[in-house]
Amino acid sequence: MKALIGAASVAAMAGFGCSSDSGDGGGSGTGTNGQCLTERDYFAKKVWAPVMAKVCIKCHSPDGVATEENAKLLLLPPSYPGFMDANLDSARLIAKTEFEGKSELLRKPLGEMDHGGGKVIEEGSAEYKALQGFVEKLAAADNCTGAASVADFGDVTFLDPLETLRKASLQLVGRLPTPAEVQALLDQGDAGLEPLLDKMMTEDAFFDRVKEMYNDQFLTDRYLGYNGYAVDILNDTQYPNSGDSYDNLSDDEKKKINLAVAREPLQLVAYIVKNDRPFTEILTAPYTVMNPYSAKIFNAKLQFDDPTNENEWKEGQIIAMGDTSKGEPAEMPLPTSGLLTSPVWLNRFPTTPTNVNRHRARMVFKFFLATDILKIAERPIDPTQATNYANPTREDNSCNVCHRMIDPIAGAFQKFDDNDQEKYEPNNSWHPEMFPPGFGKEVMQTNDYDNALGWLAQRIVQDPRFTLSVVYTAFTELTGQEPLAYPPDSDAPGFEHDLAAWEAQDALFRKIGDAFVASNFNLKTVFKGVILSPYFRAKNATGEVSPERALELSAVGTGRLSIPEVLGRKITAVTGLPWGKGSGYYKTDYLSSDYRILYGGMDSDDVTQRLTVPNGIMANVAWRMADEVACQTTAWDLSIDKPSDRYLFPYVNVEDTPDSNPDAIKKNIQYLHAQILGEALDLGDPEVSRTYQLFEETWKEGQAKIASTEVSENLVYACRARKNPYTDQDLADGDKLEKDPDYTVRAWMAVVTYLLSDYKFLYE
């Protein structure tokens, strides 16, 4: 029996009560209320938005005229992750450079020092005073170093520790908190959350959830679509065990091999997390992980304790068999670099002879550098101008602004075939007409080409955007929301409120990112940071909020539609049984199979994005789920002799009616609200009364229909307790529950259906 969740509420989110000031256009180092602004806050509020984003970036953007002339000031637009910090660094460098005792940042906008853009602001203007204030702040001894602003969530109520733990445990491990965990929180309050989360993140179910989350990104479960899919994509010359010898195996052996090969990249992610390795190893690891089945396919020289154990994963190196007729060695160990050299990952993000790995480079930016390169590329391009250049991607400024970023990373994949995606070609060379392999402004030396992806990986994980990408992924997976984008138009109505929302979220991401780095890149630190944040725990406003405040709080709080897999586990957690077909231990969860796509899920192949807003079909699936789960679980749960072993009905028996034992019925209804919905309600709460009314009216109507023989006293066959659902063994005749002469079983079915179809159950 699951413990009652949601007892005494404890004050949450300490440290989020301070308000950040929006400031004005003046040059003071404080906000309008006298609050000292940090260097970064001052730049963001008074220099970037009102001055540089309007005046300077026109020429100093990556594709601007000033940048083409190698100007020292480079300003990134908001489409670049971490743009604010990069622009602060750039502005700081110019501000600290003086000519004849005056900062260049104050001279050039006035048209001095041969400023290519001429005079762009007036001396004494609000814009000039803002720049002046920035220069003075840099020189000041007292720079508010420890006074970083934080968001004001004083008008928000939060999930208490027990509610937070329930939500987190369902999200991370697919179960309800144990009685011991509940007691720990009752004893320790908020301070007990973090150690409980730490312990939770050692469970096998958590590592399965990590794989699920990262499959949402990489979509490699596509290769589970049919038996042999993952093996069929491998080159059978370099991986001969994927050819005829595989075809001659039994279906069961094929299934185990295909699963191991298809899941290789996700298993690597889970292995790193499970062993508390630095998460940077998802790219830098000189190994991958294999079990006895995938090791044979990948020609790995590994010894296993049990060659039939699918769950024995070991570090190893993939070996491609060479074509000796082409002068290749008989064995070619793959220069391994985590996911970047995974055969399955390479196939999932393929290239062509004309694409030359640019698609893969885009995915590297997206997954590991938090950068949507296509947004950066959003610019008008005149296709007729390209004919003026022999090599537009290098020579045409409208093209090379992106290709300078993409092509060097594409070059790191040069040792893989352009057609046979995972085929290792150690003798391949790069295309001289393209930008050379490298990262950022650093060009890779030719003697690094043999391990080009390893070279690239080391630089990616040192880039602050890698940390940001990990935080973004965890945030999206746990909250169901994409990170906010910086509001593009500072003149738009509500800009300051949109900006406040972005700043609050950005501050949290930087805080979590700093903790992630300080923990030696332990992914669990990021998960805890998100779970303990307002974006996971916010529950409601303390009162009415203005439209402007609503904008600021738009991304804060609970209310995420559970994905099918999480909802399926939640059903099992609260009722003890999955919603599915089949019987016994082989029962298939509908929300991971038949209804997965219909309920907004994905198959990583044809459907690659989850639905976040329900439609009519999803609503019908939810109703069917509630009806069928109530049917499958109610009689079974009531048939269990020991009430404390029941998931749903620990306080009542079949004989209890509103006439004979109304108090027990109300107490069990109170329990069901806690068990199913996570609500801690008093017995006199209106919600308990309404649910009791549903039970009573259903019971009365049912009794009348039984008396008139309109309805049989027999339960519908599918709803009877005839077999143990865990073992599929018939129950003893005395333990079966097949009749319902008092109509109490069906009244409880109505209650369970009602609660399972509540939006509070379908959402988290």
HUNOR-V671713 format. One record per helix or strand of 2 or more residues. SS is the DSSP state (~ for helix, > for strand). FROM is the first residue (numbers start at 0). TO is the last residue. If there is no record, write none. Layout:
SS&FROM&TO ; SS&FROM&TO
This chain:
~&38&59 ; ~&64&67 ; ~&82&94 ; >&97&98 ; >&101&102 ; ~&103&106 ; ~&125&138 ; >&155&157 ; ~&160&171 ; ~&178&187 ; ~&190&199 ; ~&203&217 ; ~&219&223 ; ~&228&231 ; ~&239&241 ; ~&243&246 ; ~&250&261 ; ~&263&273 ; ~&280&283 ; >&287&289 ; ~&291&296 ; >&313&315 ; >&318&320 ; ~&323&325 ; >&330&332 ; ~&337&340 ; ~&342&347 ; ~&357&367 ; ~&372&375 ; ~&382&387 ; ~&391&394 ; ~&396&410 ; >&437&438 ; >&441&442 ; ~&445&461 ; ~&463&478 ; ~&494&517 ; ~&522&530 ; ~&533&536 ; >&537&540 ; ~&546&551 ; ~&563&574 ; >&579&580 ; ~&583&585 ; >&587&588 ; ~&589&591 ; ~&615&638 ; ~&642&644 ; ~&661&676 ; ~&685&706 ; ~&716&718 ; ~&732&734 ; ~&743&755 ; ~&758&761
